[in-house]
Amino acid sequence: MGNLFPAMVPIALIPFLVFHQSFLVAGEEAGKALIAKTCNQTEYPEECISALESDASSLSANLTGLGRIAVEQSASKLNQTLSYVDSLVNNATDYATWASLVVCQYSYNASANQIQQGLQAFDQLKYDKTYQSVAAVNQAVIECNNQGLGILTQVDTALFRLTKDAMMIVDLLYYANSSYIFSL
């Protein structure tokens, strides 16, 4: 037992270090400075900043917290979009529009389950799985947009941009954690 203890200490510290790694990556930055620094690395920085600042908890969040907020907001925006599409399906007046809306409805429904699994993966620090789940929502937007429904252009664009930015933030977390773990 005496020889085993020194070997167990580094192993026991790994989960602690991985959990707190985002504090080390982000340094002392917090609040609007961290939001701006993070969002400036995304494809749509202005929308990213606006989305993250709309959640009061983002002002005290570290990089990991911002990632979680971005994925949560993607899930919320997906649910709002799905509700809107559901109402359009129920009120469609012609078959061609209804059929195209049903394609969107199906794609969004399928990705809604995936993003919930992605949130669970996030909590388990499985950022690659989280990225895949958000990418599935982004793909659903592309599939819906391919239906050519002008009535969905605005909501599809907003969801597409939000998920693209969330994917980038999760990607930053994945690589920050991977490089930190490998440097141990």
N, C-alpha and C positions, 0 to 999 in steps of 0.2 A: 504494500500500500504506500509506503514511504517513497518509493521510486515512481509510482504512478501519479502522485499528486502534482509534481511540476509539469508533467505532460498534460494534465487535465486543465490547468489554469488557462493556457492559451485557447484550448477548445471551448471552454466555458465563456471566454470573453468574446468569441466570434459573433454570436447573436447580438450581444450588447453593442459591439463596434459597428456591425452592419446597420442596426437600428438607428444609431446616432451618427452614422456616416454623413447624412444629409446636412447635419449641422456643420460638419467640417468642410463640406463642399461649398456651402453657401457662406461660410465665414460668419462675420457678425452682421451681415446684411439682413434686413427684415423690412416688413411693410412695403411701402410703395417702391422703394429702391430695389428690393428683391423682385417684386412683381415686374417692374420695368426691365431689369436685367434678364429675367427669365423670358418674358414675352418678346423682348428684342431678338431672341434666338428662334422665334417662331415665324411662320409664313405670313401671319396677319397680326402684327404686334398691337395695333390699335384696338382691334376687336378682343384680343387676348387680355389686354390691360383692362378694358371695360368689363369683360366677363368676370375676371378675377376680383376686381375691385367692387363688383356688385355683391360679393359675398363678404360680409364683415369679418369673418374669421380669417380671410386671406391676409389681412393686415398684420396678424401676429403669427402667420404660418411660415414654416421653413420650406425648402424646395419640395420635400416629400408632401407636405400639407398642400402646397399649391398644385401638385400633381393630382392629389386625391380630389381637390375641389374641381379641377378641370375635367376629370372623368365624371364626377357627380353631375356637373353642369351639362356635360354631353348627354348623360342619361336623362336628365330632366328635359333638355331641349328635344331629345328624341321622343319622349313621352308626349310633350306638347304637340310636336309635329304629327305623331301618330293619331292623337285625338282629333286634330284638324283634318287629317286624311280620312279618318273614320266618318266624320261628319260630311265630308265631300262625297264619300262613297254612298252614304245613305241618301244624299240629296241629288245625286247625278241624274241628269235628264236625258242623256243619250248613252247608248251602249258603248261606243268607242271610248268616251271619257270614263265611264264606269269601269271598263276593262283595264284601262291604263292606271286608274286609281287603285284598283285591286292589286295590281302588280306592286305598286308602291306600298300599299297596306301590308302585303305579304312580306316584302323585304324589310320593312320597318319592324314588323312583329318579330321576325326571326332575329334581327339584330338586338332587339330589346332584351331578349333572354341572354344573349351573348354579353352585353355590356354589364348586366347584373353579375354574371360570372367573372367578368373582368374586375369589378369592384372587389369581389372576394379574393381574387388573385392579387390585387393591389395590397390588400391587408396582409397577405402572406409574402409580400415583397417579391412576387413573381411578375415583374414589370414586363417581361416579354409576353406573357399571357394577357396582361392588361392591354398592352399595345395592340395585340391581335384582336381583342374584343372591340376596341375603339375603331380599329381599321375596318372591322366588319360593319359598323354603323356608317362609316365613311363610304364603304362600297355600296351599301344600301341606298345612300343618297345618290350616288352615281347611277345606279340601276333605275332609280325613280326618275332622275333627271333625263335619262335616255328615253323616257316615255313622252317627252316633249310637252308636258303640261305647264303652260304658262301660269296657271293659278297656283302652282307650287314653287315657282322660281325663287321668290323671296325667302320662304321658309327653308327650302332646300339649300340655298346659298348660305344662310345663317348657320344651319346645322353642319354643312360641309366645312365651313371655316372653323367653327368651334371644335369639331373633331380633329381637323388637321393640326390645330394648335395643341390640343390635348395629347395627340400622338407625339408631337415634338417634345412636350414637357416630360411625358413618360419615357421617351427615348433618352432624354437627358439624364433622368433618374437611373435608367438601366445601365447606361455607360458609366455614369459616376459611381454607381455601386459596384459594377464589374471591375473597373480599374482600381477601386479602393480595395476590394477583396483580393485581387491579384497582387496588389502591392504589399499585402500582409506578409 
